[in-house]
């Protein structure tokens, strides 16, 4: 998502988070079924969702908010058009560890208020989210966001993050209850590793440069696989 694009605002000036390589990974449990989805924001201002669906895109996430003060201008346009085309819709919040998690949750909830979204809320937590904040503080603030959003929506949020960053965070077992949307580029599907504490992933973002119908010539987008059948995706849309 946004870690591979220019952010709305630069991280608060601080040293990068310390990288602690670890090997607590397990192979991803693959399904014979997988369903294509894309994630978008204001960086994709013109998507023909009818063409995108015809090209195989059955679900999407669009950016709703970031930090404690930014709202994506394309949120409603993308969701309304995708839903009209029969594409399952969802919204994500780009997390900043330098900002109180509950305050960020309030912004996200206010931004999506009244929207009929299909997919669970998503916390976009990646290396660009760290803001130089220690991993322990990141976990507390991310958990505050997750708790507030789950309490308000009645839905278990999804966590999105890069494979290396998720490993470096050394997340506690309690985070395993949130479905994982893993970004890992440049690897074969069977080589993707699932970071602890998860035993499997729900979705895999395999590239940020896919060519999808409806985006216009030469325009590329983040592309993802949801692991499961059509029926599994419908159930995921009502996860609680």
Secondary structure, DSSP 8 states (H G I E B T S, - for coil): -GGGS--SS---S-----------EEE----S-EEEEEEE-TTS----HHHHHHTT--EEEEEEEETTTEE-TTHHHHHHHHHHTT-EEEEEEE--TTS-HHHHHHHHHHHHTT---SS--EEE--GGG-TT--HHHHHHHHHHHHHHHHHHHSS--EEEEEHHHHHHHT--GGGGGS-EEEE--SS-GGG-EEETT-SS-SEEEEEEEE--TTS-TT--EEEEEEES-HHHHHHHTT--
